[in-house]
Amino acid sequence: MIKIRCRTNLDLYQKEQWPVGICCRPMVGDIVESRSGKRLQICSITHKWVAAALAILDCSTGCPILEIELNKRSTGVESHV
């Protein structure tokens, strides 16, 4: 499982519950679906190191994570993350 943190600057999508893990490497252009079914497209991916207090894994010193920026609304049938 690859740990991720999804972010978006679209106001209508701020309160959505986005996945925190995926089973394969994400790519720009992939679609991510929220718990309620709203879909956004990945526009950038950043490899980050987060402090243990912010980590979604049990890590004593910190954890690597992929930060995924979601900005484009999905309009068609594309690949899924």
N, CA, C and O atoms as a DFTB+ gen file, in Angstrom:
324 C
 N C O
     1  1       0.853      -1.176       0.000
     2  2       0.000       0.000       0.000
     3  2       0.897       1.237       0.000
     4  3       1.830       1.333       0.797
     5  1       0.617       2.164      -0.881
     6  2       1.340       3.436      -0.955
     7  2       0.516       4.482      -0.217
     8  3      -0.650       4.706      -0.542
     9  1       1.125       5.121       0.780
    10  2       0.424       6.139       1.560
    11  2       0.407       7.457       0.798
    12  3       1.422       7.876       0.242
    13  1      -0.757       8.108       0.776
    14  2      -0.915       9.372       0.052
    15  2      -1.650      10.391       0.913
    16  3      -2.325      10.039       1.881
    17  1      -1.507      11.649       0.544
    18  2      -2.285      12.743       1.123
    19  2      -2.839      13.524      -0.067
    20  3      -2.078      14.082      -0.857
    21  1      -4.153      13.562      -0.192
    22  2      -4.792      14.277      -1.298
    23  2      -5.124      15.698      -0.863
    24  3      -5.607      15.929       0.245
    25  1      -4.854      16.640      -1.754
    26  2      -5.141      18.057      -1.493
    27  2      -5.807      18.649      -2.725
    28  3      -5.557      18.216      -3.850
    29  1      -6.655      19.640      -2.501
    30  2      -7.256      20.376      -3.606
    31  2      -7.526      21.807      -3.155
    32  3      -7.745      22.068      -1.972
    33  1      -7.507      22.724      -4.109
    34  2      -7.846      24.110      -3.783
    35  2      -9.263      24.454      -4.253
    36  3      -9.659      25.619      -4.209
    37  1     -10.019      23.470      -4.695
    38  2     -11.398      23.696      -5.121
    39  2     -12.310      23.685      -3.893
    40  3     -12.403      22.675      -3.196
    41  1     -12.974      24.794      -3.634
    42  2     -13.789      24.953      -2.426
    43  2     -14.849      23.864      -2.258
    44  3     -15.074      23.396      -1.141
    45  1     -15.496      23.456      -3.337
    46  2     -16.567      22.467      -3.246
    47  2     -16.069      21.081      -2.850
    48  3     -16.874      20.217      -2.503
    49  1     -14.776      20.858      -2.894
    50  2     -14.212      19.537      -2.628
    51  2     -13.377      19.485      -1.346
    52  3     -12.798      18.442      -1.040
    53  1     -13.304      20.577      -0.597
    54  2     -12.460      20.646       0.601
    55  2     -12.877      19.666       1.693
    56  3     -12.015      19.121       2.383
    57  1     -14.156      19.434       1.865
    58  2     -14.635      18.584       2.960
    59  2     -14.807      17.124       2.558
    60  3     -15.282      16.312       3.352
    61  1     -14.426      16.789       1.341
    62  2     -14.518      15.400       0.883
    63  2     -13.512      14.531       1.626
    64  3     -12.468      15.015       2.062
    65  1     -13.824      13.266       1.768
    66  2     -12.896      12.301       2.364
    67  2     -12.203      11.565       1.224
    68  3     -12.810      10.747       0.532
    69  1     -10.915      11.873       1.041
    70  2     -10.122      11.301      -0.044
    71  2      -9.338      10.102       0.475
    72  3      -9.070      10.017       1.673
    73  1      -8.967       9.178      -0.404
    74  2      -8.189       8.011       0.028
    75  2      -6.878       8.421       0.699
    76  3      -6.316       9.471       0.386
    77  1      -6.397       7.596       1.617
    78  2      -5.105       7.826       2.272
    79  2      -4.084       6.771       1.851
    80  3      -2.930       6.817       2.277
    81  1      -4.502       5.834       1.025
    82  2      -3.597       4.816       0.511
    83  2      -4.093       4.303      -0.826
    84  3      -5.295       4.266      -1.091
    85  1      -3.143       3.906      -1.667
    86  2      -3.490       3.337      -2.969
    87  2      -2.622       2.105      -3.208
    88  3      -1.588       1.932      -2.563
    89  1      -3.045       1.256      -4.131
    90  2      -2.331      -0.006      -4.347
    91  2      -1.291       0.060      -5.460
    92  3      -0.496      -0.869      -5.603
    93  1      -1.273       1.127      -6.250
    94  2      -0.273       1.239      -7.315
    95  2       0.189       2.689      -7.431
    96  3      -0.449       3.601      -6.905
    97  1       1.304       2.886      -8.125
    98  2       1.888       4.223      -8.274
    99  2       0.921       5.137      -9.029
   100  3       0.493       4.794     -10.131
   101  1       0.570       6.290      -8.459
   102  2      -0.315       7.219      -9.161
   103  2       0.451       7.969     -10.246
   104  3       1.670       8.118     -10.172
   105  1      -0.276       8.436     -11.245
   106  2       0.318       9.224     -12.321
   107  2      -0.544      10.458     -12.556
   108  3      -1.756      10.429     -12.344
   109  1       0.088      11.537     -12.993
   110  2      -0.659      12.739     -13.358
   111  2      -1.662      12.332     -14.432
   112  3      -1.317      11.636     -15.387
   113  1      -2.899      12.771     -14.268
   114  2      -3.967      12.416     -15.197
   115  2      -4.890      11.339     -14.659
   116  3      -6.017      11.204     -15.135
   117  1      -4.430      10.556     -13.661
   118  2      -5.295       9.552     -13.040
   119  2      -6.433      10.246     -12.303
   120  3      -6.334      11.419     -11.944
   121  1      -7.498       9.516     -12.088
   122  2      -8.675      10.033     -11.390
   123  2      -8.720       9.438      -9.985
   124  3      -8.477       8.246      -9.798
   125  1      -9.033      10.280      -9.002
   126  2      -9.198       9.837      -7.615
   127  2     -10.646      10.119      -7.221
   128  3     -11.173      11.200      -7.486
   129  1     -11.278       9.138      -6.588
   130  2     -12.675       9.281      -6.187
   131  2     -12.773       9.384      -4.673
   132  3     -12.142       8.616      -3.946
   133  1     -13.571      10.341      -4.201
   134  2     -13.779      10.523      -2.762
   135  2     -14.768       9.482      -2.249
   136  3     -15.379       8.754      -3.031
   137  1     -14.919       9.420      -0.938
   138  2     -15.850       8.466      -0.336
   139  2     -17.276       8.681      -0.843
   140  3     -18.027       7.718      -1.002
   141  1     -17.656       9.935      -1.098
   142  2     -19.023      10.220      -1.556
   143  2     -19.182      10.094      -3.070
   144  3     -20.278      10.294      -3.591
   145  1     -18.098       9.765      -3.783
   146  2     -18.199       9.541      -5.223
   147  2     -17.755      10.698      -6.100
   148  3     -17.783      10.586      -7.325
   149  1     -17.346      11.810      -5.494
   150  2     -16.852      12.929      -6.305
   151  2     -15.470      12.578      -6.836
   152  3     -14.663      11.964      -6.139
   153  1     -15.206      12.976      -8.082
   154  2     -13.967      12.587      -8.739
   155  2     -13.183      13.801      -9.200
   156  3     -13.740      14.743      -9.765
   157  1     -11.872      13.765      -8.947
   158  2     -10.963      14.805      -9.419
   159  2      -9.748      14.143     -10.051
   160  3      -9.404      13.000      -9.750
   161  1      -9.106      14.906     -10.945
   162  2      -7.935      14.412     -11.659
   163  2      -6.652      14.865     -10.969
   164  3      -6.574      15.994     -10.484
   165  1      -5.653      13.997     -10.922
   166  2      -4.350      14.336     -10.350
   167  2      -3.632      15.287     -11.296
   168  3      -3.475      14.989     -12.480
   169  1      -3.190      16.441     -10.770
   170  2      -2.446      17.398     -11.597
   171  2      -0.983      17.487     -11.192
   172  3      -0.170      17.973     -11.978
   173  1      -0.612      17.032      -9.980
   174  2       0.802      16.987      -9.589
   175  2       0.984      16.012      -8.437
   176  3       0.056      15.731      -7.679
   177  1       2.220      15.498      -8.325
   178  2       2.577      14.555      -7.269
   179  2       3.896      15.016      -6.663
   180  3       4.853      15.283      -7.390
   181  1       3.952      15.111      -5.337
   182  2       5.171      15.524      -4.639
   183  2       5.567      14.438      -3.650
   184  3       4.745      13.984      -2.854
   185  1       6.832      14.022      -3.703
   186  2       7.366      13.060      -2.738
   187  2       7.768      13.845      -1.499
   188  3       8.585      14.762      -1.587
   189  1       7.197      13.490      -0.326
   190  2       7.446      14.258       0.900
   191  2       7.822      13.335       2.047
   192  3       7.604      12.124       1.994
   193  1       8.383      13.924       3.065
   194  2       8.667      13.260       4.335
   195  2       7.879      14.007       5.389
   196  3       8.075      15.210       5.561
   197  1       6.990      13.327       6.102
   198  2       6.170      14.000       7.110
   199  2       6.609      13.580       8.508
   200  3       7.063      12.456       8.723
   201  1       6.465      14.495       9.442
   202  2       6.816      14.232      10.837
   203  2       5.933      13.124      11.394
   204  3       4.811      12.923      10.930
   205  1       6.432      12.420      12.372
   206  2       5.699      11.297      12.960
   207  2       4.321      11.717      13.462
   208  3       3.366      10.948      13.351
   209  1       4.203      12.918      14.008
   210  2       2.920      13.396      14.543
   211  2       1.882      13.578      13.438
   212  3       0.683      13.502      13.706
   213  1       2.320      13.815      12.207
   214  2       1.404      14.029      11.091
   215  2       1.226      12.791      10.230
   216  3       0.374      12.771       9.342
   217  1       2.009      11.774      10.481
   218  2       2.010      10.578       9.636
   219  2       0.729       9.779       9.814
   220  3       0.167       9.712      10.907
   221  1       0.276       9.172       8.715
   222  2      -0.891       8.296       8.786
   223  2      -0.464       6.857       9.049
   224  3      -1.305       5.973       9.212
   225  1       0.832       6.627       9.089
   226  2       1.393       5.329       9.465
   227  2       1.941       5.419      10.880
   228  3       2.072       6.515      11.427
   229  1       2.253       4.306      11.462
   230  2       2.918       4.278      12.763
   231  2       4.418       4.386      12.538
   232  3       5.080       3.363      12.359
   233  1       4.962       5.563      12.540
   234  2       6.392       5.782      12.318
   235  2       6.942       6.589      13.483
   236  3       6.348       7.590      13.884
   237  1       8.061       6.164      14.022
   238  2       8.614       6.866      15.179
   239  2       9.348       8.147      14.801
   240  3       9.349       9.100      15.580
   241  1       9.968       8.195      13.629
   242  2      10.744       9.379      13.244
   243  2      10.139      10.144      12.078
   244  3      10.624      11.226      11.746
   245  1       9.122       9.631      11.462
   246  2       8.508      10.251      10.294
   247  2       8.296       9.209       9.212
   248  3       8.777       8.081       9.318
   249  1       7.580       9.592       8.183
   250  2       7.245       8.644       7.123
   251  2       7.276       9.321       5.762
   252  3       6.943      10.499       5.640
   253  1       7.678       8.571       4.732
   254  2       7.554       9.104       3.379
   255  2       6.088       9.039       2.952
   256  3       5.352       8.140       3.361
   257  1       5.682       9.981       2.143
   258  2       4.301      10.033       1.675
   259  2       4.272      10.717       0.313
   260  3       5.139      11.538       0.013
   261  1       3.293      10.388      -0.503
   262  2       3.083      11.088      -1.765
   263  2       1.961      12.092      -1.551
   264  3       0.856      11.715      -1.163
   265  1       2.236      13.359      -1.800
   266  2       1.197      14.382      -1.713
   267  2       0.640      14.571      -3.116
   268  3       1.370      14.911      -4.047
   269  1      -0.652      14.349      -3.254
   270  2      -1.305      14.389      -4.558
   271  2      -2.199      15.616      -4.627
   272  3      -3.091      15.798      -3.798
   273  1      -1.948      16.457      -5.627
   274  2      -2.757      17.666      -5.838
   275  2      -3.860      17.325      -6.827
   276  3      -3.596      16.865      -7.938
   277  1      -5.106      17.556      -6.405
   278  2      -6.282      17.284      -7.231
   279  2      -6.919      18.611      -7.603
   280  3      -7.275      19.390      -6.719
   281  1      -7.069      18.883      -8.886
   282  2      -7.646      20.163      -9.272
   283  2      -8.653      20.111     -10.401
   284  3      -9.493      21.005     -10.501
   285  1      -8.607      19.128     -11.234
   286  2      -9.503      19.112     -12.384
   287  2     -10.658      18.164     -12.126
   288  3     -10.465      17.038     -11.668
   289  1     -11.856      18.630     -12.425
   290  2     -13.018      17.756     -12.293
   291  2     -12.968      16.696     -13.379
   292  3     -12.611      16.979     -14.522
   293  1     -13.325      15.490     -13.018
   294  2     -13.369      14.394     -13.981
   295  2     -14.657      14.490     -14.779
   296  3     -15.733      14.701     -14.219
   297  1     -14.538      14.332     -16.094
   298  2     -15.723      14.438     -16.943
   299  2     -16.011      13.177     -17.729
   300  3     -17.109      13.019     -18.261
   301  1     -15.052      12.283     -17.812
   302  2     -15.255      11.085     -18.620
   303  2     -14.744       9.848     -17.933
   304  3     -14.490       9.843     -16.728
   305  1     -14.598       8.807     -18.706
   306  2     -14.090       7.547     -18.180
   307  2     -12.592       7.513     -18.424
   308  3     -12.138       7.421     -19.564
   309  1     -11.830       7.587     -17.341
   310  2     -10.376       7.540     -17.419
   311  2      -9.884       6.456     -16.489
   312  3     -10.683       5.762     -15.860
   313  1      -8.570       6.304     -16.396
   314  2      -8.003       5.325     -15.464
   315  2      -8.268       5.777     -14.038
   316  3      -8.400       6.971     -13.770
   317  1      -8.345       4.822     -13.129
   318  2      -8.648       5.117     -11.724
   319  2      -7.469       4.788     -10.850
   320  3      -6.699       3.875     -11.148
   321  1      -7.321       5.536      -9.758
   322  2      -6.323       5.234      -8.729
   323  2      -7.027       4.456      -7.652
   324  3      -6.406       4.074      -6.660
